[in-house]
């Protein structure tokens, strides 16, 4: 064989041996990384391709682990968690809804009470209606299952203070405790803080509007007061609701704070009549 051809064959054999050693070394590196518990290789880009290497490592072959050169994401650049905007500080509460057509809101204060709230929930469920429940913290903390049942049925759970005090007679720090503690119970139970609150007795003041807004809540009053807490009789409660029915009206009733047997019985009577009259029972959106 001519001398030149033998030289070429020797060179090709040497190059082949060098490549084989390099591949074996790369396999050994990968096996060592797995046996020593090193971090697994991050998943490649969508489509199954391999991300192009950058820097000096690019010249060492494609078999190197991408973890050797791929930058990890920096959490400091992640988008911040979504936070609902703080509502403006009102000077008066909302009394009803506007622009909702033939719709009304039913609301119940002071609960939840295991003696009366389940029956109210059952009636609302039967007619597939949603309502608002403004709960007191001292009642909510003792009846978390009823809060969960309200939320599961699509009702709105609002804040009615912790102990039902007369708000204007309290110092701002006490108002904050009354509203803040109740919001904490609701958030701990349902995973979200209430977006609406109602002052006990409908007694608001500037501090309550400011603190409520800081806690992310809007104030809601009512347009129809059933005065059911006076126990005027089931028929009287029914008549007051039907006489006050109007587009956007908010009806105030109670599911705790005394004997609410009449309130439960009245709901069973006036709710189907409202529906037959063409009213849609709904809850406000935020």
N, C-alpha and C positions, 0 to 999 in steps of 0.2 A: 504493500500500500504506500502510495507516495507520502513523503514526510508531511506535506501541508495538510492532507486529509486526516492523518493521525492526530495532528495538533488540534484540528477542529473538533474531532470526536472527544479528545481529552477535555477540552474546554466545555463542551456540552454536558459531559458526565459530571464535571465539577459543579456546574451551575445547577443541575438536577439534584445533586446531593445537598447543596446549600439550601435549596427551596424546601426539600423534605425535612431537614433539621428545623427550619423556621416554622413549618406547620406543626411539627411535633411539639416544639417549644410553646407555640400559642395554645395548643390543646392542653398541655401540661399546666399553663398559667390559668386557663379557665377551670380545670379540675381542681387546682389548688384553691382558687377563690371560693368554689362551692364547698370544699371540705373544711375550710376554715370559718364558714359561716358569714362570709362577706355579703353585703347587700345585693339583692338580685338585680339583674340588669333592668333598667326602666323599659317600659313598653315603647316600641318604636312609633313613628308617626302613622297617621291613618293611611290605609291602603297597603300596608305590609311592607313598604320600602324601608330603606335604611337612611337615617339622617346623615348628611355629609359631615365628615369630620372637619375640624378647624384647628389650626395651630400645628405645633411640631408632631403631635400624635398622628396626623394624617399620613405621614410617611412611613409609619410602622406597620401598616397592613390593616385590612378591614376586620380582622379577627379580634382586635382589642375590644374590651368591654366599653360600651358607650359611656358608662359611668365614669370612665377615666377622663372624659373631656366635656360631657354635657352639663351645662349649668342647671342647678336646681331652681325652681321658681321662688321668688322672694315674696313672702306673705305681706310685706309692707306695701306692695303695689296692688294687692287684692282689693276689689271694690268693697266699700264699707257696707255693713249690714243695713238693710232697709229699716228706716225709722219713719213712722207717720209724723207729718208736720204738726207742730203744736197749734191748736186752734186759737183764734183771736179771743181776747178778753171781752166778754159780753157785758152789757149794762142791764140786760133783762133776759130772762130765759125764753126759749122758743115755746109758744103756746100750742102750736099745731103744725101741720104740714101744708105746704102750698104747691100747686101745680101737680097734684097727684090724682086728679079726676075724682071718681066716686070711691075714695078710699078712706079708711079710718084706722086709728091705732087704739088697741086695748092695752092698758097698763095696770100692773098690780104691784103694790108697795108692801114693805115691811117684812117680807118672807126671807127665805122659804120656811114654811111651817109644815111638818109632816102630817098634820091633821087636815089641812085644807089644800095645800099646793098640789099634791098628787091628783086630786079630783079636778082641779082647774086644768092641769096639764092633760088629763084624760079627755076632757070636753074639747079643748082646743085641738087635740090630736084627732078626735072623731070627725071634726069639721075641717081638718087640714088647714088650720089657721095658725098664724104666728103672732106672738104678743111680746110685750116688754115687761121684764120683772126687775124692779128696782129693789135690790136686796140690802138688808142691814148686815154689817159684818159679823155681829155677834150671833146672828141666825145662820149666816152662810157657813161660818167655820164649824158649826155643829151639824150641818146637813150638806156636805159636799156632794153626795150622790144626787140630791135634787138639783144642784147647780149643773151637774153633768147631764142630767136628763133634760133640763131646759136647753142647754146648748145643743144636745143631740137632736132635739126636735126643731132646731132653727130659731129659737126665741132669742131675743136680745137681753143680756144680763147687764143691768145698770147699777150704779152706785147710789145708795140711799143713806150714806154715813154708817158709822159703826153702831152707835147706841141710840139713834134717833133723837138728838138734842135739838134745842132751838139755836140754830147757827148764829144769828146776830148777837147772842149773848156770850159767845165764846171768843177767846183770844185767837189770833191768827195761827199760833202754834197748835192749839187744840183743834182748830178746823182742819189743819193739815194732817193731824193724827187721825181724825175721824174719817176723812176721805182717803188718805193714803193707806191706812191699815185695811180698809175694805177693798181697795183696788188690789192690794197685795194678795188677799185671800182669793179673790176672783182669778187673778193671774196665776197663782200657784195651782189652783184647781183646774182651770180651763186652758191654761197656756197663753192667755191673752188678757190684758187689763181691760176694764170696761171703757167704752167710748162715750157713755152718757151718764149724767148724774142728775139727781133730783133732791132738792133741799127738803128736809122734813118740815111738815106744815106749810110748805111752799114759801118758807121764810129765807130769802136770799140777802146777801150783802156784798159789798165790793170785794172783800177778802175771799169770799166763797167763789166768786167768779174768777178771780185771779188764780187761786190755788187749783180750782178745777181745771182751768186752761193749762196750768203747768203740768198737771197730771194727764193731759191729753184728752180731757172730757169736755163735751158740750152740755149745757144746761137745758133740760126739757121739763116744762110744767104740764098743764093740761087745759082743756077747754070745757070738758064735761066732768063735774064732780058728783059722783053718785052718793056721797056722804054715807056710804055703807058702814063705816065705822060706828055710826050712831045706831045701827041695827034698826032702820026704819020700817023693815018688812020687805020681803022679796018682791012683792008687786010694786012697791014704791021705787026700788032700785031699777027694776025693769023699765018702768015708765020714764024715769029720769034719763036713762040711756037712749031710749027710743025717741024721746022728745028732743034730745040734744044732738041726735045723729045728723051729720053734715059732712060734706067733702073736706078732708083734712083734719077732722076733729080727733082729739086725743082724750080718751075716757080714763078717768082715775077710779080704780077699785083697790081692794086690799085682799091679800091672801094670808095675813098674819096680824098680830097685834090685838087679838081679842077673838070673840066668837064670830067666825066668818062663814057660818053655815048658810046665812042668807045670801052672801056674795056668791057662793058656789051654786046655789039653786038659781039665782038670778041669771048667771052666765048661761046656764043650760036653757033658759027661756029666751033671752034677748039675742043671743048669738045667731040661732037659725032665723030669727025674724030679720036681723040686719042683712043676712045673706040673701034672704028671699026678697028684700027690698032693693037688691042690686048693689049693696056695698061690698067692697073688697077689703078684708081685714089684713093689714100688712104692718111692717115695721119700717122706720126711717133708715135710710142708707147714709153711710159716711165714706 
